[in-house]
Amino acid sequence: MDAIAPTGLSLWLIPSQPCKSQIQTIINDVADAERSPKFEPHMTVVSVECPNAVPPLDACLSPILRNFERLRLGFKELFIGTDYFVSVAIALSPSGPLLEFRREIVEAVTRELGVPVPEKPFFPHISLHYGDIAAEDRERIASHIRTKGVESGNWAGLKIGGVVSNLPDELWVVKTEGPVESWEVLEMIQF
């Protein structure tokens, strides 16, 4: 089953290599086993209603990215959710710099696009599986993921491929309309 995303525009923080490839392999393996959609590894910074015409956002976002070029995504835990888009995910630490980064991005997007940002709690995460499935199936998927280099232990947090955090290197502007497979990357902005 494939959920249809509401008409939207999302800004995604993209992990850098080699972590991005490690997470992509997990997403692809799970998608193949579960017949669920494949998608790029990302943390959604903000999603808004998609305006009719989306202007380039590079000019208003690049200065923010330069100010946060050392922003780290800390891997907190493997999270089992209840939402289609947060079925099984890597929960990220909501650090002060990450929250400030998001605040500045939200302000810039609101100013540039003139669209309101829905008020809802911010849960930083990188989804590993999209799907409307039973809790037992989510647990089974999470157990499988733990065998693929996602581990917790005596340290604080989670390790993916032996590392506990990642420096993202891009912010993507993505039109998230329709089925996941039809989502369209409009811009890739480098840090």
C-alpha positions in Angstrom: 0.0 0.0 0.0 1.3 3.5 -0.8 0.1 6.5 1.1 -0.5 9.7 -0.7 1.2 12.7 0.9 -0.8 15.9 1.2 0.1 18.6 -1.3 3.3 19.9 0.1 6.8 21.3 -0.1 9.4 19.9 2.3 12.9 20.8 3.1 15.1 17.8 3.8 18.5 17.7 5.6 20.6 15.1 3.8 23.2 13.0 5.7 26.7 13.0 4.2 28.6 10.0 2.9 29.3 7.2 3.9 26.4 7.4 6.3 23.9 8.3 3.6 24.8 5.2 1.6 24.6 3.0 4.7 21.1 4.3 5.6 20.0 4.1 1.9 21.0 0.4 1.9 18.8 -0.2 5.0 15.9 1.7 3.5 16.2 -0.3 0.2 16.6 -3.7 2.0 13.5 -3.0 4.1 11.5 -1.7 1.1 12.3 -4.8 -1.0 11.4 -7.1 1.9 8.2 -5.3 2.8 7.1 -4.1 -0.7 7.1 -0.6 0.6 8.4 2.6 -1.1 12.0 3.5 -1.4 13.1 7.1 -0.6 16.2 9.1 0.0 17.6 9.2 3.6 16.6 12.6 5.1 15.5 14.5 8.1 12.5 16.8 7.3 13.2 20.2 8.6 9.8 21.6 7.7 6.8 20.9 5.4 4.4 23.5 4.1 1.5 23.7 1.7 3.0 23.9 -1.8 2.5 27.2 -3.4 1.5 27.3 -7.1 5.0 28.5 -8.1 8.0 27.7 -6.0 10.7 30.3 -6.4 14.4 29.2 -6.0 15.2 29.2 -2.3 19.0 29.0 -2.5 19.5 32.7 -1.9 17.5 32.9 1.3 18.7 29.5 2.7 22.4 29.4 1.8 23.4 32.0 4.4 21.7 29.9 7.1 23.5 26.8 5.9 26.9 28.6 6.0 26.2 29.6 9.6 25.4 26.0 10.5 28.1 24.2 8.5 29.2 22.2 11.6 25.6 21.1 12.4 25.6 17.5 13.6 22.8 15.0 13.5 23.1 12.9 16.7 21.6 9.4 16.4 19.5 8.9 19.5 17.6 5.6 19.2 15.8 3.3 16.8 12.2 4.5 17.0 9.1 2.5 16.3 6.3 4.8 15.4 2.6 4.6 14.5 2.5 7.0 11.5 2.8 5.9 7.9 5.8 8.2 7.4 7.4 7.4 10.8 6.9 3.7 10.8 10.5 2.8 11.8 13.0 5.6 12.1 16.3 6.8 13.6 15.3 9.3 16.3 17.7 12.2 16.3 18.8 14.3 19.3 17.0 17.6 19.4 20.1 19.6 20.1 20.2 23.3 20.6 21.9 24.0 17.3 19.5 21.7 15.4 16.5 23.5 17.0 18.0 26.9 16.2 18.8 25.8 12.6 15.1 24.7 12.2 13.8 28.0 13.6 15.9 30.0 11.1 14.9 27.8 8.2 11.2 28.1 9.1 11.4 31.9 9.4 13.2 32.1 6.0 10.6 29.8 4.3 7.7 31.7 5.8 9.1 35.0 4.7 10.1 33.8 1.1 7.0 31.8 0.3 4.4 33.6 2.3 2.8 30.4 3.5 2.2 29.5 7.1 4.1 26.7 8.7 1.7 24.2 10.4 2.3 24.3 14.2 3.0 20.8 15.3 5.7 19.3 17.5 9.1 18.9 15.9 10.4 15.3 16.1 13.8 15.1 14.3 14.2 11.7 12.7 15.4 9.8 9.7 12.7 7.3 8.5 13.8 3.9 7.5 10.4 2.5 6.5 7.2 4.0 5.3 4.1 1.9 5.9 0.7 1.4 7.6 1.5 -1.9 9.2 0.8 -3.7 12.6 3.0 -2.9 15.6 4.4 -6.5 15.5 5.5 -6.0 11.9 7.2 -2.7 12.9 9.0 -4.5 15.7 10.1 -7.3 13.3 11.5 -4.6 10.9 13.3 -2.9 13.7 14.9 -6.2 14.7 16.0 -6.8 11.2 17.5 -3.3 11.0 19.5 -3.9 14.2 21.3 -6.7 12.3 22.3 -4.2 9.5 24.8 -2.1 11.5 22.3 0.0 13.6 23.3 -0.7 17.2 22.8 0.7 20.7 25.0 -0.1 23.7 26.9 1.3 26.6 27.3 4.7 24.9 24.6 7.4 24.8 22.6 7.0 21.7 22.7 4.9 18.6 25.5 3.9 16.2 25.0 3.5 12.5 28.0 1.9 10.7 30.0 2.5 13.9 29.3 6.3 14.1 27.1 8.2 16.5 26.4 11.4 14.5 26.7 12.8 11.0 27.4 16.2 9.4 24.7 16.8 6.8 26.1 18.3 3.6 22.9 19.3 1.7 19.5 20.7 2.1 17.0 19.6 -0.5 13.8 21.4 -1.5 11.3 18.6 -2.4 7.8 18.7 -3.8 6.1 16.0 -1.8 2.8 15.5 -3.8 1.2 12.2 -4.6 2.8 8.8 -4.1 6.3 8.7 -2.6 7.8 7.5 -5.9 6.6 10.7 -7.6 8.1 13.2 -5.2 10.4 15.7 -7.0 13.6 17.3 -5.8 13.5 20.9 -6.9 16.8 22.2 -5.4 19.9 20.7 -3.8 21.6 23.4 -1.7 25.2 22.6 -0.4 26.3 23.5 3.1 
